[in-house]
Amino acid sequence: MRLSLVLRQAIHKRFVTILLFLALTASVSLYVYISNTSRYTNRSMQLIVKRLGHNLIILPDSTNPLDLYWCTDKQTTASEEVTAFLAGHGKLASRYFVGVLQSRIELKGKSYLLTGIEPVQRADESAEKGNMIRPVPEGTVRLGCMAAQQLGCSKGTTLLLKGTPYTVESVAKEMGDMDDYRVYLPLKTVQALTGQQGRIHYILAFLCQHSNDVDKSIERERLFLKQLVPEMTMVAKSNLIQGRALARQTTDKTLYYLLGLILVVTLMIIVISGSQEIAERRKETGILASMGAGYGYILSLYLIKIGILSLLASFSGFLLGSALAVHWTSGFLVTETAAVSFQWADFPLIAAVTLVTALVAESVPLLGLLRSAPSDILMEE
């Protein structure tokens, strides 16, 4: 009986009902689109910062960082097993570990940095979350751009290193730092060439901190690292860490303000439409009340209607907003991230938020109705 009455009322006021449904659908679709777009844009920005390079250097306590930067003979070494040991600790905020052994080498009368690298794969890494540094295949060499230029090498050519020919696997892009003068080989190869089997000079890592306080994140990681490997210390590239944090904060705050604005507009739409409907149905309300219908019954007619509309609008708005995000977002992401898709796991929360928002907004004009006596309503009519 109650649902049939609600249905007849909705059909009778079909123009207002359709407009309210479309307004709720537009609000939900805008919410879903902005939420999904912000999520993938945020991830894309973080990947852009990630591709700027590792932001942590983990080295033996006994090594002077200056000797490491200059690649002097005073560098001390650590066991290469430390890299795998750290990569196995999921509680560390650091990821993408790379063991490095380096020494100077003379080629054609110029000095270069002979660098052995070995990325260590973590169990939780994916194609999107993979290491920034790719391993160098056996029998090949990777060159920094200035090293390739000065040695007259390009991809596919052969370079002779200590009597052994290596095929140039690739040439790195210009970085504007000492990496431009590196000659990269597999870690095992450089260990054999330098007689330092099983040893590394330092570990590259990437701090994936999620708090807003960068200094606290760095200090927490430093203390945790000291507990795991007391003989090692950490040097942080704070500018890269801060850049990643700021990129995330920018998209997060923009999302919160936009979603807050959508919420306010949705509330206003429902309050205004609800006030108009209640004003137009005051006579009907007075008749129902005079016939003995309680205010609980009368109010339920309004709340059931707006509840059904909000749930239908949640579903249609979710589909529309998700489709727009899938169609548009992937086209402007600068860095390829996980494929933009329908986030069905978000739908229950979106439906619940829409329902609660609609019921709260509809209750505002209904408060005035509760304060009116049936006789007063009929006398007005």
DRENSE-785377 format. One record per residue: x, y, z of N, C-alpha, C in turn. Coordinates in steps of 0.05 Angstrom, whole numbers. Example, Ala and Ser with C-alpha at 12.3 -4.5 7.8 and 13.67 -1.06 7.14 Angstrom:
2
ATOM       nu       nv       nw      cau      cav      caw       cu       cv       cw
ATOM      264     -114      156      246      -90      156      264      -66      156
ATOM      257      -45      142      273      -21      143      258        1      157
END
This chain:
381
ATOM       nu       nv       nw      cau      cav      caw       cu       cv       cw
ATOM       17      -24        0        0        0        0       18       25        0
ATOM       37       25       18       54       49       20       71       53       -5
ATOM       82       31      -16       99       33      -40       82       41      -64
ATOM       58       31      -65       40       38      -88       33       68      -87
ATOM       29       78      -62       23      106      -59       46      123      -67
ATOM       70      114      -59       95      129      -66       98      129      -97
ATOM       92      106     -110       95      104     -139       75      123     -152
ATOM       50      124     -142       29      141     -155       37      171     -151
ATOM       48      177     -128       57      205     -123       80      212     -142
ATOM       99      193     -146      121      198     -164      112      202     -192
ATOM       92      186     -201       82      189     -228       67      215     -231
ATOM       51      222     -211       36      247     -212       55      271     -214
ATOM       77      270     -199       97      292     -200      121      282     -216
ATOM      115      270     -240      137      257     -255      158      277     -265
ATOM      150      302     -271      169      321     -281      190      327     -259
ATOM      180      333     -235      198      338     -212      214      314     -205
ATOM      201      290     -206      215      265     -200      238      260     -219
ATOM      233      264     -245      254      260     -265      277      280     -262
ATOM      270      305     -257      291      325     -253      308      319     -228
ATOM      295      310     -207      310      303     -182      328      279     -188
ATOM      318      259     -202      334      236     -209      358      244     -226
ATOM      353      261     -246      376      269     -263      396      286     -247
ATOM      386      302     -229      405      319     -213      422      301     -195
ATOM      410      281     -182      425      262     -165      444      246     -182
ATOM      435      237     -206      453      221     -223      477      238     -232
ATOM      472      263     -239      495      281     -247      514      285     -224
ATOM      504      288     -199      521      292     -176      538      267     -171
ATOM      525      244     -172      540      219     -167      561      214     -189
ATOM      553      218     -214      572      213     -236      595      232     -234
ATOM      590      257     -226      612      276     -223      631      268     -200
ATOM      618      258     -178      634      248     -156      652      225     -164
ATOM      640      206     -178      655      182     -186      677      190     -206
ATOM      670      207     -225      690      215     -245      714      229     -232
ATOM      709      248     -215      730      263     -202      746      245     -183
ATOM      733      227     -169      746      209     -151      765      190     -166
ATOM      755      178     -188      772      160     -203      794      174     -217
ATOM      788      197     -229      809      213     -243      831      221     -224
ATOM      823      231     -200      843      239     -180      860      216     -171
ATOM      847      192     -168      862      168     -160      884      161     -180
ATOM      877      160     -205      896      152     -226      916      175     -231
ATOM      907      200     -230      926      222     -234      946      223     -211
ATOM      937      218     -187      955      217     -164      976      196     -168
ATOM      968      172     -176      987      150     -181     1006      157     -204
ATOM      995      170     -224     1012      177     -247     1034      197     -238
ATOM     1026      217     -222     1045      237     -212     1067      224     -195
ATOM     1059      204     -179     1078      190     -162     1098      174     -179
ATOM     1088      162     -201     1105      147     -218     1125      166     -233
ATOM     1115      190     -240     1133      210     -252     1156      216     -234
ATOM     1150      221     -208     1171      227     -189     1189      203     -185
ATOM     1177      179     -185     1193      155     -182     1213      152     -204
ATOM     1206      160     -229     1224      157     -251     1246      177     -251
ATOM     1245      196     -233     1268      214     -229     1292      200     -217
ATOM     1287      177     -205     1309      161     -195     1306      154     -165
ATOM     1324      137     -156     1323      129     -128     1328      153     -109
ATOM     1315      153      -87     1318      175      -68     1333      168      -42
ATOM     1343      143      -40     1358      135      -17     1384      121      -26
ATOM     1405      125      -11     1430      110      -15     1437       97       12
ATOM     1439       71       12     1446       56       36     1474       46       33
ATOM     1492       54       51     1520       48       49     1532       39       76
ATOM     1555       27       76     1567       19      102     1573       43      119
ATOM     1571       40      145     1577       62      164     1605       72      161
ATOM     1623       54      154     1652       62      152     1659       77      127
ATOM     1640       79      108     1645       94       83     1639      123       86
ATOM     1658      140       78     1652      169       76     1636      173       51
ATOM     1612      185       53     1596      189       28     1611      204        6
ATOM     1630      221       14     1645      235       -6     1662      216      -23
ATOM     1673      195      -10     1688      175      -25     1670      160      -45
ATOM     1645      156      -36     1626      142      -54     1619      160      -78
ATOM     1614      186      -73     1607      204      -94     1630      207     -114
ATOM     1655      207     -104     1678      211     -121     1689      184     -132
ATOM     1678      162     -121     1687      135     -129     1717      132     -125
ATOM     1725      136     -100     1754      134      -93     1760      106      -84
ATOM     1786      100      -80     1795       74      -70     1789       70      -41
ATOM     1779       90      -27     1774       88        2     1746       78        8
ATOM     1730       72      -12     1704       61       -8     1706       34        6
ATOM     1688       29       26     1687        3       39     1663      -12       27
ATOM     1664      -38       31     1644      -55       18     1627      -70       39
ATOM     1604      -80       30     1586      -96       47     1579     -121       30
ATOM     1567     -140       44     1559     -165       30     1535     -159       11
ATOM     1535     -170      -13     1513     -166      -31     1487     -178      -21
ATOM     1489     -196       -1     1466     -209       10     1448     -190       26
ATOM     1460     -167       34     1444     -146       48     1421     -136       31
ATOM     1425     -134        5     1405     -124      -13     1380     -142      -12
ATOM     1384     -168      -15     1362     -187      -15     1349     -188       13
ATOM     1366     -185       34     1355     -185       61     1336     -162       66
ATOM     1343     -137       56     1326     -114       60     1301     -117       42
ATOM     1304     -127       18     1281     -130        0     1260     -150       12
ATOM     1269     -167       29     1251     -187       41     1235     -177       64
ATOM     1240     -152       73     1225     -140       96     1203     -122       85
ATOM     1178     -132       85     1156     -117       75     1148      -93       91
ATOM     1157      -92      117     1150      -69      134     1167      -44      128
ATOM     1188      -48      114     1204      -25      106     1188       -8       86
ATOM     1190       19       89     1177       36       70     1193       39       44
ATOM     1217       29       44     1234       30       20     1228        7        1
ATOM     1232       12      -24     1227       -8      -45     1249       -6      -66
ATOM     1248      -23      -86     1264      -21     -110     1294      -21     -104
ATOM     1304      -41      -90     1332      -42      -82     1350      -51     -105
ATOM     1373      -38     -107     1393      -45     -127     1421      -45     -114
ATOM     1434      -68     -115     1461      -70     -105     1481      -59     -126
ATOM     1500      -43     -117     1519      -29     -135     1548      -33     -126
ATOM     1565      -40     -145     1594      -40     -141     1606      -23     -162
ATOM     1624       -4     -155     1635       14     -175     1665       18     -171
ATOM     1678       24     -193     1706       31     -193     1713       48     -218
ATOM     1735       61     -218     1743       77     -241     1757       59     -261
ATOM     1753       66     -287     1765       51     -309     1774       71     -330
ATOM     1797       66     -342     1808       83     -363     1801       70     -390
ATOM     1788       86     -407     1782       76     -434     1788       99     -454
ATOM     1805       93     -473     1813      112     -494     1823      138     -481
ATOM     1838      136     -460     1850      159     -447     1832      175     -430
ATOM     1808      166     -425     1789      181     -407     1780      163     -385
ATOM     1772      175     -363     1763      160     -339     1733      158     -338
ATOM     1723      134     -332     1695      128     -330     1689      113     -304
ATOM     1663      111     -297     1655       96     -274     1645       68     -282
ATOM     1661       48     -278     1653       21     -283     1633       12     -261
ATOM     1609        6     -268     1588        3     -248     1573      -24     -252
ATOM     1575      -41     -231     1560      -66     -232     1533      -62     -217
ATOM     1511      -70     -229     1485      -67     -217     1470      -93     -217
ATOM     1453      -96     -196     1436     -120     -194     1410     -112     -179
ATOM     1389     -106     -194     1363     -101     -181     1353     -126     -167
ATOM     1340     -123     -144     1329     -145     -129     1299     -143     -130
ATOM     1286     -164     -139     1257     -164     -142     1244     -170     -115
ATOM     1224     -153     -108     1208     -158      -84     1184     -175      -92
ATOM     1173     -188      -72     1150     -206      -77     1125     -189      -84
ATOM     1123     -164      -75     1099     -148      -80     1101     -130     -104
ATOM     1123     -132     -119     1126     -115     -143     1110     -125     -166
ATOM     1099     -106     -182     1084     -113     -206     1096      -98     -229
ATOM     1083     -101     -252     1093      -87     -276     1093      -57     -271
ATOM     1072      -47     -258     1071      -18     -252     1091      -11     -230
ATOM     1095      -28     -211     1112      -22     -188     1140      -33     -191
ATOM     1148      -39     -216     1174      -51     -220     1197      -32     -215
ATOM     1221      -43     -213     1245      -28     -207     1251       -8     -230
ATOM     1260       16     -223     1267       36     -243     1291       28     -259
ATOM     1309       12     -248     1333        3     -262     1330      -25     -271
ATOM     1333      -30     -297     1331      -57     -308     1359      -70     -306
ATOM     1359      -96     -302     1384     -111     -301     1398     -110     -328
ATOM     1424     -111     -328     1440     -112     -353     1444     -141     -361
ATOM     1435     -149     -384     1439     -178     -392     1469     -185     -394
ATOM     1474     -210     -389     1502     -220     -391     1513     -216     -419
ATOM     1538     -208     -421     1551     -204     -447     1545     -177     -459
ATOM     1530     -160     -445     1523     -133     -456     1533     -111     -437
ATOM     1532      -86     -446     1540      -64     -430     1520      -41     -435
ATOM     1514      -26     -415     1496       -3     -417     1513       22     -411
ATOM     1510       43     -428     1527       66     -425     1511       91     -418
ATOM     1524      108     -401     1513      135     -397     1516      150     -423
ATOM     1500      171     -427     1500      185     -453     1527      197     -459
ATOM     1541      209     -440     1567      222     -445     1588      201     -450
ATOM     1586      178     -435     1605      156     -440     1603      146     -468
ATOM     1578      142     -477     1573      132     -504     1584      152     -525
ATOM     1579      178     -520     1588      198     -539     1618      199     -541
ATOM     1632      199     -518     1661      201     -518     1675      176     -529
ATOM     1661      153     -524     1672      127     -534     1664      121     -562
ATOM     1647      138     -574     1638      134     -601     1621      109     -604
ATOM     1605      102     -584     1588       78     -584     1559       85     -587
ATOM     1543       67     -597     1514       69     -598     1503       41     -594
ATOM     1476       40     -592     1463       15     -588     1471       -5     -610
ATOM     1479      -29     -601     1486      -50     -621     1516      -52     -628
ATOM     1531      -31     -621     1560      -32     -627     1574      -48     -605
ATOM     1600      -53     -610     1616      -69     -591     1636      -52     -576
ATOM     1639      -57     -550     1658      -42     -534     1677      -62     -521
ATOM     1703      -58     -522     1722      -76     -511     1729      -67     -483
ATOM     1724      -83     -463     1730      -77     -435     1749      -98     -424
ATOM     1774      -90     -418     1794     -107     -406     1797     -133     -423
ATOM     1798     -129     -449     1802     -151     -467     1778     -167     -475
ATOM     1755     -161     -464     1730     -176     -470     1710     -158     -485
ATOM     1700     -167     -507     1680     -151     -523     1652     -153     -510
ATOM     1639     -130     -509     1611     -129     -499     1594     -113     -519
ATOM     1570     -123     -523     1552     -109     -541     1537      -87     -525
ATOM     1535      -63     -537     1521      -41     -523     1491      -47     -524
ATOM     1480      -53     -501     1452      -60     -499     1434      -35     -502
ATOM     1442      -13     -491     1427       12     -493     1444       35     -483
ATOM     1435       59     -490     1449       84     -481     1429      100     -464
ATOM     1436      106     -440     1418      120     -422     1414      149     -431
ATOM     1391      161     -424     1386      189     -430     1404      207     -413
ATOM     1409      230     -422     1426      249     -408     1413      257     -382
ATOM     1428      256     -360     1418      262     -333     1431      288     -322
ATOM     1453      296     -334     1467      320     -324     1482      315     -298
ATOM     1489      290     -292     1505      285     -268     1526      263     -275
ATOM     1538      252     -254     1559      232     -258     1549      206     -271
ATOM     1523      201     -270     1512      177     -283     1516      178     -313
ATOM     1520      201     -324     1524      203     -353     1551      191     -361
ATOM     1569      187     -342     1596      176     -348     1599      148     -337
ATOM     1577      134     -333     1578      107     -323     1578       86     -345
ATOM     1593       64     -340     1593       41     -358     1581       18     -341
ATOM     1556       11     -348     1541       -9     -331     1546      -37     -341
ATOM     1551      -55     -323     1554      -84     -328     1538      -99     -307
ATOM     1533     -125     -311     1521     -141     -289     1539     -140     -264
ATOM     1526     -141     -241     1542     -139     -216     1563     -162     -215
ATOM     1556     -186     -222     1574     -209     -220     1599     -204     -238
ATOM     1594     -191     -261     1616     -186     -280     1636     -166     -267
ATOM     1626     -145     -256     1644     -125     -244     1658     -136     -219
ATOM     1644     -153     -204     1657     -166     -181     1680     -182     -190
ATOM     1677     -197     -212     1699     -214     -223     1721     -197     -234
ATOM     1715     -175     -247     1735     -157     -259     1752     -143     -238
ATOM     1739     -137     -215     1753     -122     -194     1763     -140     -171
ATOM     1757     -166     -172     1765     -185     -151     1750     -181     -125
ATOM     1725     -172     -126     1710     -167     -102     1684     -184     -103
ATOM     1687     -210     -106     1664     -228     -108     1646     -225      -83
ATOM     1620     -224      -88     1601     -223      -66     1600     -197      -51
ATOM     1613     -175      -61     1613     -150      -47     1599     -128      -63
ATOM     1589     -108      -49     1578      -84      -61     1587      -59      -46
ATOM     1586      -36      -59     1594      -11      -46     1570        3      -33
ATOM     1546        0      -45     1523       13      -34     1498        1      -46
ATOM     1475        9      -36     1449        0      -45     1432       24      -52
ATOM     1420       24      -76     1401       45      -83     1373       36      -73
ATOM     1357       54      -63     1330       47      -54     1311       70      -59
ATOM     1286       65      -56     1266       86      -61     1246       86      -37
ATOM     1245      109      -23     1227      111        0     1199      119       -9
ATOM     1180      101       -6     1152      105      -13     1136      115       11
ATOM     1144      137       22     1130      147       46     1103      158       40
ATOM     1084      156       59     1057      164       54     1047      186       73
ATOM     1064      193       92     1055      214      111     1062      241      100
ATOM     1051      262      112     1056      289      102     1082      300      113
ATOM     1092      288      135     1117      298      147     1140      282      136
ATOM     1154      293      117     1176      279      103     1199      274      123
ATOM     1205      293      140     1228      290      158     1223      266      177
ATOM     1198      264      187     1192      241      205     1194      215      191
ATOM     1185      214      166     1186      190      150     1215      181      145
ATOM     1232      200      139     1260      193      135     1273      183      161
ATOM     1267      197      183     1279      189      208     1269      161      217
ATOM     1244      156      213     1232      130      220     1245      108      203
ATOM     1249      113      178     1262       93      161     1291       89      168
ATOM     1304      110      176     1333      108      185     1335       91      210
ATOM     1317       95      229     1318       80      254     1311       50      249
ATOM     1292       45      232     1284       17      226     1307        3      211
ATOM     1319       17      193     1342        6      178     1365       -1      197
ATOM     1369       16      216     1391       12      235     1386      -13      252
ATOM     1361      -18      258     1354      -43      273     1359      -68      256
ATOM     1354      -66      230     1357      -90      213     1386      -95      206
ATOM     1400      -74      198     1429      -77      191     1445      -54      205
ATOM     1454      -59      229     1467      -39      245     1493      -28      232
ATOM     1505      -44      214     1530      -36      202     1526      -17      178
ATOM     1500      -12      171     1495        5      147     1482       31      156
ATOM     1484       52      140     1472       78      144     1457       86      119
ATOM     1443      108      121     1426      117       99     1429      146       93
ATOM     1431      153       68     1432      181       59     1407      186       42
ATOM     1392      206       49     1366      211       35     1369      235       16
ATOM     1357      232       -8     1354      254      -27     1327      267      -21
ATOM     1327      286       -2     1302      297        9     1285      311      -12
ATOM     1298      323      -32     1283      338      -52     1264      319      -68
ATOM     1274      295      -75     1257      276      -89     1235      265      -71
ATOM     1241      260      -46     1221      250      -28     1199      271      -23
ATOM     1208      296      -20     1189      318      -15     1172      323      -40
ATOM     1184      320      -64     1169      324      -89     1146      303      -91
ATOM     1152      279      -84     1131      258      -85     1109      264      -65
ATOM     1116      272      -41     1096      279      -20     1079      302      -29
ATOM     1091      323      -41     1075      346      -49     1057      339      -72
ATOM     1066      322      -91     1049      313     -113     1024      300     -103
ATOM     1027      282      -83     1004      268      -72      986      287      -56
ATOM      997      305      -40      981      323      -25      965      342      -43
ATOM      976      350      -65      962      368      -84      937      355      -94
ATOM      939      331     -104      916      317     -115      896      310      -93
ATOM      906      302      -70      888      295      -48      871      319      -39
ATOM      884      342      -35      869      365      -26      849      375      -47
ATOM      858      374      -72      840      382      -93      815      364      -94
ATOM      819      338      -90      797      319      -89      778      326      -66
ATOM      789      330      -42      771      335      -19      754      360      -23
ATOM      766      382      -34      751      406      -38      729      403      -59
ATOM      736      390      -81      717      385     -102      693      368      -93
ATOM      700      346      -78      679      329      -69      662      343      -48
ATOM      674      360      -32      658      375      -12      639      394      -26
ATOM      648      406      -48      631      424      -64      607      409      -76
ATOM      613      385      -86      592      368      -98      571      361      -76
ATOM      581      355      -52      563      348      -30      544      371      -23
ATOM      555      395      -22      539      419      -15      518      424      -36
ATOM      526      422      -62      507      427      -84      485      406      -83
ATOM      492      381      -78      472      359      -77      452      364      -54
ATOM      462      372      -31      445      378       -9      425      401      -16
ATOM      435      421      -28      418      444      -36      397      436      -55
ATOM      404      419      -75      385      410      -95      362      395      -82
ATOM      369      377      -64      348      360      -51      331      377      -32
ATOM      344      395      -17      328      412        2      309      430      -14
ATOM      318      442      -36      300      460      -51      278      444      -64
ATOM      284      421      -77      263      405      -90      244      394      -69
ATOM      255      386      -46      238      375      -25      219      396      -14
ATOM      229      420      -10      212      442        0      190      448      -20
ATOM      196      448      -45      176      454      -66      155      432      -66
ATOM      163      407      -64      144      385      -65      126      385      -40
ATOM      137      390      -17      121      391        7      101      414        7
ATOM      110      437       -4       91      459       -7       68      453      -25
ATOM       73      439      -47       52      432      -66       34      410      -56
ATOM       43      394      -36       27      372      -26       17      377        2
ATOM       15      402       11        7      407       38      -23      399       42
ATOM      -39      403       22      -68      395       25      -70      365       28
ATOM      -55      351       11      -55      321       13      -46      312       40
ATOM      -25      325       50      -15      318       76      -35      323       98
ATOM      -49      346       97      -70      352      117      -92      332      116
ATOM     -101      323       93     -123      304       90     -114      277      102
ATOM      -90      268       96      -80      243      107      -79      244      137
ATOM      -69      267      147      -67      269      177      -94      269      190
ATOM     -114      283      178     -141      285      189     -155      258      188
ATOM     -147      241      169     -158      214      167     -146      194      187
ATOM     -127      204      202     -115      186      222      -87      176      216
ATOM      -76      183      192      -49      175      186      -29      190      203
ATOM      -12      175      216        8      188      233       29      202      217
ATOM       44      220      231       65      235      217       87      216      208
ATOM       91      194      223      111      174      216      105      163      188
ATOM       79      157      184       71      146      158       74      166      136
ATOM       66      191      142       68      212      121       97      218      114
ATOM      114      220      135      142      225      129      155      202      113
ATOM      147      177      119      159      154      105      153      156       75
ATOM      131      168       67      125      170       39      146      187       24
ATOM      155      208       37      175      225       25      203      211       26
ATOM      209      199       49      235      187       53      239      163       35
ATOM      218      147       33      220      123       15      225      132      -14
ATOM      210      152      -22      214      162      -49      242      171      -54
ATOM      252      188      -37      279      199      -41      300      177      -38
ATOM      295      157      -21      313      135      -17      316      118      -42
ATOM      292      112      -54      292       96      -79      306      112     -102
ATOM      300      138     -104      313      154     -124      343      155     -121
ATOM      352      158      -95      381      160      -90      395      134      -98
ATOM      383      111      -92      396       86      -98      397       82     -129
ATOM      375       88     -143      375       86     -172      396      106     -184
ATOM      397      130     -173      416      150     -183      445      141     -177
ATOM      449      127     -154      476      118     -147      486       99     -169
ATOM      468       80     -177      476       60     -197      481       73     -224
ATOM      462       90     -233      466      102     -259      489      122     -259
ATOM      492      137     -237      514      156     -235      541      142     -234
ATOM      542      119     -220      567      104     -219      575       94     -246
ATOM      556       84     -261      562       74     -288      571       97     -306
ATOM      557      120     -305      564      142     -323      591      154     -315
ATOM      595      159     -289      621      170     -280      644      152     -286
ATOM      641      126     -281      662      107     -287      669      106     -316
ATOM      648      106     -333      652      105     -362      667      129     -372
ATOM      660      153     -361      674      177     -369      703      176     -360
ATOM      708      166     -336      736      164     -326      752      145     -344
ATOM      740      122     -351      754      103     -368      760      115     -396
ATOM      740      129     -406      742      140     -433      761      163     -435
ATOM      761      181     -415      777      205     -416      804      204     -401
ATOM      804      192     -377      827      195     -360      853      183     -373
ATOM      851      159     -384      874      146     -395      887      162     -417
ATOM      872      180     -430      883      196     -451      902      218     -443
ATOM      899      228     -418      917      250     -410      937      243     -388
ATOM      937      217     -379      957      209     -359      985      210     -372
ATOM     1003      225     -360     1030      228     -371     1045      202     -369
ATOM     1042      188     -347     1057      163     -343     1037      140     -342
ATOM     1043      119     -356     1025       96     -356     1024       83     -329
ATOM     1000       81     -319      996       68     -293      977       44     -297
ATOM      967       33     -276      947       11     -279      924       20     -297
ATOM      913        2     -313      892        9     -331      868       21     -316
ATOM      858       44     -326      835       57     -314      811       38     -318
ATOM      796       33     -297      774       14     -299      752       21     -280
ATOM      730        7     -282      707       10     -263      716        0     -236
ATOM      713       17     -216      721        9     -189      696       -1     -173
ATOM      687      -25     -179      662      -36     -168      664      -38     -137
ATOM      688      -40     -127      691      -42      -97      682      -16      -84
ATOM      682        6      -99      674       32      -88      643       36      -88
ATOM      629       20     -103      601       25     -107      584       23      -81
ATOM      588        3      -63      572        2      -38      575       28      -22
ATOM      600       38      -20      604       63       -4      591       86      -18
ATOM      593       88      -44      580      110      -59      550      110      -55
ATOM      538       86      -57      509       83      -54      501       91      -26
ATOM      517       82       -6      510       89       22      512      119       28
ATOM      533      132       17      537      160       21      514      176        7
ATOM      507      168      -17      485      181      -31      459      178      -16
ATOM      453      154       -6      428      149        8      427      166       34
ATOM      448      166       49      448      182       74      446      212       68
ATOM      460      221       48      459      249       41      431      257       32
ATOM      418      240       16      391      246        7      371      246       30
ATOM      373      227       48      354      226       71      358      250       90
ATOM      383      257       95      388      280      112      378      306       99
ATOM      383      309       73      374      334       60      344      335       59
ATOM      331      312       54      301      312       52      289      317       80
ATOM      303      310      101      293      314      128      291      344      135
ATOM      307      361      123      307      389      130      280      402      124
ATOM      269      400      100      242      412       96      220      397      111
ATOM      224      372      117      203      356      132      200      365      161
ATOM      222      378      172      220      387      199      198      408      202
ATOM      195      425      182      174      445      182      147      433      181
ATOM      144      411      166      119      397      164      110      385      191
ATOM      129      375      206      123      363      232      111      383      252
ATOM      118      409      248      109      429      267       81      440      259
ATOM       70      429      238       43      439      229       22      420      237
ATOM        0      430      249      -23      413      257      -40      409      232
ATOM      -54      386      230      -71      380      206      -93      402      202
ATOM     -105      411      225     -126      431      222     -115      457      210
ATOM      -90      464      219      -78      489      209      -73      487      178
ATOM      -64      463      170      -58      458      141      -83      461      125
ATOM     -106      449      134     -131      449      120     -143      477      120
ATOM     -140      492      142     -150      519      144     -135      537      123
ATOM     -109      532      120      -93      548      100     -104      543       73
ATOM     -111      517       67     -122      510       41     -149      522       36
END
